[in-house]
Amino acid sequence: MHQVIEWLTGFDEKKLEELINSKVTFEEFFTEAQLNPNVTLIKGVICGYRVEEIENELTQKVRYLDKLVDELAKGRKMEKILRKE
């Protein structure tokens, strides 16, 4: 899970723990994040919405994370979860 979050946000385990302990909001969390340049390769449906079509920027970032966690939970190979061009 940490590897997926780090790939998406750039946060290492120490920074992630700091953010969790600070009880930041999703907005604060994603404001500090440096999203992976390949984030646009995340496509598909999560919670009934196509992630690539979500217009609200914060909602889209949250759904990117949802999508990656969902793929991890379903046993998808890490090489596929951590998208590369």
Buried (B, 14 or more C-beta within 10 A) or exposed (E): EEEBBBBBBEBEEEBBEEBEEEEBEEEEBBEEBEBBEEBEEBEEEBEEBEBBEBEEEBEBBBBBBBBBBBBBEEEEEEEEBBBEE
